[in-house]
Amino acid sequence: MQLVASKPTHGYAWVCLAATLAIAPHAFAAERAVVFRRATIETASKAGRLEKATLVVRDGKIEALAADAPVPEDAKVVDAAGKTILPGFIDAFWTPSEPAQAGGGGRGIIIDGQIVPIPGDVGGGGPFVKMAEEFSPYDRRWKPLLREGLTHIQLAASNYGQGALVRLNPDLGDDMLVSADGLLFVSVTNDSASLDRVRQALEAAERYKKGAAGSNPAVPPNAVPVGGPQGQSPFQRPPGTPPGPPGAGPTNTPPPGPPTTPAGKLWLAAYEGKAPVVALTQSPAAVSHLLKVAEPYKDVKWVLAGLAGNFTEVAPKLKGKPIKVVLRPGVDKMPNTRSRVNVARLLHDNGVEVIFTHVAAAPATTPDMPLFAAAMAIKGGLPRQTAVEAMTIRPATLLGVEKTHGSLEAGKSASFVVFDGDPFEAESRLRQVYVEGKLVHEN
């Protein structure tokens, strides 16, 4: 039998390859750049305020930002003359309004069968709450926040718990949740119970670090057993265990070991200075009491949050201390007087870093004019750059995302807001909000 070699036929393969090459530029090409030209840009970085600058955005990031940045050939060009672009506002202390989500523990009064919580009275009790477990991408409150220029928020436990970082793009669904491992939050009131919670947790962390018996931060000394038989609070000793000697902790606890509860791990990190503690202060007296409790623990980084009036009298006491203050912007009244005071400026003048929260939650503020209160703080003497940083890079730094968010710089996330004029002037309006390069709100 004669074997005849057949002629190689690669026609089909070449047709497939040609088809692939034909569609590849369209299927795998990088996202088209969007360029904003001739804009005034508040970078919230060392570059400061740039006039008639060019911002190049591609693939959710800032590709270039300069007065003379080149415009890519494939770019969509937007003439932003007369407009001002700022980093998206970041709220490091956004508290849900529902008491159940805030962790409970507050007092209230009953009106017509409904429990109405007393404003500002959160209390020092309540369980430890992980705010990531309270998060829902279908919450109707997200879109209104976009109208205020917010692009990222930390869900804050208004009583006791761990925050969660969220990016405000409802189209992302569950991917809105960036990190479930936020900061430690604890409410501090005039009630000694709330102060004892802080004191005992730090004492337990100290004993663990020094290797004393029964020093697990999850089991502070002489804690009172609470709850039912189906498990125990992170802060109690087993039922029936007699108190040990002062400072020694429970007598039958295991040898020193790492904390096993979320609360214990967070308190240990705080004691070591690796992560801050955010204290929601309910009164000026609560601030003073907390400062006394915190005095022995030099490495703990404190962030005090609360109404501006809580810090009016204690501002000089905070000078030189590694303490940051979170408060709403604006001009307030001195306690028990009609005299006006710019608390943000008062803190700034005392060398205290100020971070703004609930920027748009103030009288005379409308959704398309969210910076009215911040503008009042500036007119009251707070430096403009400080006000911009208080809404952008400072909260980003507090949350540990300053390398990617909080300022407008090449390589960082393209999360920013666009105003049709100076954002701190009454006639200017918020027009657009971008989250990671995506237009999520337009007015």
N, C-alpha and C positions, 0 to 999 in steps of 0.2 A: 504494500500500500504506500502510495506516495504522499508524503507530508508536504502540504503547501502553506508557506508562511503567509498569514493574512496581513494586509496593510494596516498599520496603526490608524485608528480613527479616534481623534481627540476633539472632533468638532463640537460635541455636546458639552465637554468640559470647558472649552474656550467660550462657548455661548454663555454658560453659567457665570464664568469669571467676568466676562464683559458686562453682564447684567449686574453683578455685584459691584463692580467698579462704578457703574453708572449711578447706582443708588447710594453708594457709600458717602459721598460728600453731603448728601441731604440727611441721611439717617444718623450719621455720627459726627456731624459738624458741631462745633461749640455754639453755645447760645449766643444770639446776636447781642452785641453790646448796646447799651443805652447811655447816651451822653447828655449831661446837663451842662449847658454852656452859659457863661456870663452871670453865674449865680453868686450871691453872697453866702459864704459857707462858714458856719460856726463849727469848727472841727472838734472842740472840747479836748484838744491835744496841745502840745507845745507850739504848734503852728498857729494856734489862736484863730482869729477871724480873718478869712480870706475874701478879698473883693474881686468880682469879675473872674471867678475861678471856674475850672472845668472839672466835672466829676464823671468818671467813666465806671460804669457798672456792668459786670458780666458774670454769669453763673452764680449769682447770689452774693458776690463779693465786690469790693471796690478794687478795680483794676488800676486806676490811676486817679490822682487828685493833685492838681497844681494850677497855677495861673496860666501856664502854657502847655498843659498836658495835650499830647497829640490825640487826634480823633481817628479811631479805626475806620477803615474804608467801609466796613459792613455795618457801621453803627446807625442806630436810630437817634437822631439829634433833636434835643428839646431845648428851645430857647428859654432859659430861666432868668432872663434879665428882669431885675426888680424883685425877684423872689429870694427868700432866705431858706437855706437847708441846714437842719440840725440833726445830730444823732437821734435816733428814736429814744423816747423817754423810757427809763427803766425804774420801776417801783419795787424797791427791796422790801417793802412792808405793806403789801396789799392784803387787807383783812376782809374775808367774806362777811357779809352783813348778817347772815343767818346764825343765831346762837349755836345751833347744832354743829355747824361747820367750824365755828370759832372755838370749839372745845368745851363749851358749857362752863359752869362754875359761877356765873354771874347771878346777881339778884334781880328781881323784877316785881312788878305789881300787877294785879289782876284787874282788868277793866272789861266789863261785859263778857266775862268768861275767857278773855284772851290774856296771855302772859305778855306783858310789855316790859322788855329789859330796861334797867336803869342805865342811861348813857354814862359811859366811863367807869362803870362798876362791874368789872370783869371778875374780880375776886382772885384769890390765890390758890384755890383748889382746882379740882377737875383732873381728868385722866390725861396721860400723855397721848397726843394725837399726831399721826403722820399725815400731813396735809396732802401728800400724793394720793392717799387713799380716799380723800374727799374730792379729788379732781374729776371733772367730767368735761369732755370736749364739746358737749352739747349744751353747756350752760349758756343761757341767753344773755349773760352779763358781759361776755367777751367782746362782742361787736361794739357796744357803747364805749368800751375802753379804747378801742381803736380810734374813735372819733375824738378822743382826748389826746391823741398822739402817743399813747403807750404802745410799745412794741414787745416789751418783756416785763413780767412781773414775778415776784416771789409770793406765792400763797403763804401768808403768815398765820401761825397759830396765835390767836389773840389771848390765849391763856397759857398753855403749856404744850410744847410739841416741837416738831421738826418741819421746817418750811419745804417748799417745792418750787422749782423754777419752771416757768411756762412762757412760751413764745406765742404771741397773740396772732395766730393765723388759723381761724376756724376751719379752713379747707384741709388742714393737715390731720384733723381727727386726733387720734391718740398720740400722734407724733408732736402735738403741741407741748406735751410734757417733756422738757429737756432734761431735768434731773429731779429725782425723788429725794436726793440727799442734800437738803437745804440746811439752813442755819438752825441753831437751837433757840427757841423762844420760851420765855418765862414771864409771867405776869407778877408784878411786885406792887403790893398795896401797903397801907399802914398796918394791916393785920400781920401779926408775928408769924402766922403759919406760912405765908408766902416767903418771908425772909428766912424762916427755918429751912424751907425747901432748898433755897440757894446755899445757905450755910452748910447744911448737912451733905449736900452733894459735893461741894468743894472739899469739905473735910474728908469725905470718903475717898475722893480722888487723891488727896494728899497722902492718906494712909497707905493706899495702894502703891503709890510711887515710892514711899519710904519703906515698904515691905512689912508693915505692921500686920498682926493677925486680924482676920476679919475685915480686910480693907477693900473689898470689892466695891467700886463706886455704885454698883447696883444695889448694895445693901448698906445704907448709912447706919451709924450706931444708934442703938436704943430707939429705933423707929417703932412706931405703934402698929401692930398688925391690923389691917383693914381688909374688907372684902370677904368673899365666901370661900369655901373650901376648894373651889375649882381653880386654883392658881392664885398667885400672890402679886401684889404691886411690886414694881422695881424698887420701891423704897420702904421696906419693912423686914422684920425678922420672922422666921417661922413661928406659927402659933405655939404658945406655951414656953417659948425660949426666954429665960430670965435675962435681964440686961447684964451686960458685962461691966467691967470696971470702966470708969470714965475714960473715954478716948480709945478703948480697946475694941468696941464693937461687940456683936453677938458672940456668945461663948462657943457655939457649935457651928460656926460658919466654916467653910472650907479654907484651906491655905490661900494666901494671896494669889490672885490670878487676874487675868484681863477681864474687863466688864463684859457681860453677856447680853445686856439689854440695849436697845437703841439709845435710851436716855443715858445709861451709864457710859456708853462709848462717847457720846457727845460731851458729857461733862468732863470726861478724862481729856478729850482733845482740847476743851476750853482751858482746863487747868494747865496743860502743857503749852498753851499759847498757840496752838495750831489752828484753832477756829474760834471766832468770837461768840459771845453770848448776847442775844438781843433781849433786853429787858423792857417790857411794856410797863412804864411807870404811870401809876394812876393818880399821883398827886405830887406836889413839891416835897412833902415830907417823905414820901416813898423814895424819892431820889436821894435825899440826905441819908436815910436809913441804909439804902443799898450801898452807898459810898463807904459807910462804916464797915459793912459786912465784907466788902471787896478789898478793903485796905491790906489785909495780910497776903493777898494773892497777887503778887506783882506781875506775873506773866499773863494773867487773864485779860483778854481784850474785850472791853465792854462797849456795847452799842445801846444807848438809851433812847427809847422811843416814847412819844407821848405828846400831849398838848403843849403848845409853846409856853403857856403860862407856868408849866412845871419847872422850866429852866431859867426863868427870869432872875430869881434870887440866887440860884446856885451856880450861875455861869462863871463867876470868878473862882469858885472852888474847883471847877473843871480845868482851869488853866494849867498847862504843863502835864496833864494826865493823858494816857493813851485811850481816850474815850471819844467816841463819835456820837452824834445826836441826830436822830431821825425825827423830823417834824414837818408839818404842813407849812408851805410858804405863806407870806402875807405880813401884815402889820396888825398886832394884837393890842389888847389893853392890859395895863399893869393889874395884877390881882387886887380886887377890891377898890379899884379907882377907875376913872374915866380917861386917864392919861394913856397915850399911845406909846408902844414900844416895838421896835423891830428886833425880835428875839434872834432871828437868824444873823443879823448884823452884830448883835451883842455877843453871841457865841463866837462868831468869826473874829471879832476884835480881841477875844480872849484866847485865840489860837485853837478853837475847837472846830473840828471838821463837821460841817453841816451837810446832811443828805435830805433831800425833799421827798415826801411821800404824798399821795393823793393830791397831785399838783392841781388838778382841775376841780377838786371838791372844795370850793370856796364861794362865798357870795359874789354876785355880779359876774360869775364865770359861765360862759356858754360853751357848748361842745366845739364850736369852730373858733373859739377864742379862749383856749385852755390855760394860757399863761398870764391871766390878769393878776392873780395873786402873786406870782413870781415877779411880775413887773412892779407891783407895789413894794415888794421887798427891795428891788433895785432902786426905785425912787427914794426909798427910805435909807439908802446908804450902802446896801450890800453890793459889792463889786459884781458887774455883769458876768464876768468870766466865772466867778464863784457860783452864781446862780445857774449858769449853763452846766457846769460840772456837777452841781448838786442833783441834777436830774438825769445825768448821763454817765460819765466815767466814774464818778464816786460810787453810786450804787453798783455799777458793774464790778468795780474793784472789791467792794464788800462781798459780792456774790462769787468772786473768783473767776469772772469771765472777762476781765479787762483786756486780755490779749486778743480777743476776737470781737468784743462789743464795747459800746460805751463812748467811742470816739470815731471820727471819720478819718481813716488813714488807709493807705494802700495795703491790701491783703486782709483787711478786716471785713466783717459782715456788712452787707449793704442794707442796714436797717436804719431808716432815716425818715424825717418828716419835712414837708415843704410848706412854707407859709408864703402868702402873696405879698409880703412886705416884712418889716421888722417885727418879729414875733412878740416883742415887748411893747408894741404900740397898739393903742385901742382900735385903730382902724384895720389892723392886719387880721387875716383869717387863715386857719389851717385848711389847706387844700388837698394834700395827699399824704398817705402814710405807706411806707414800704417796709416789709419784713423780709430780710434776706433776699432782696432784689425783686420781690413780688409786690405788686400794687394791691394792697388789702383794703384800702379805704380812699375814696375820692369825694370831695365836696365840690 
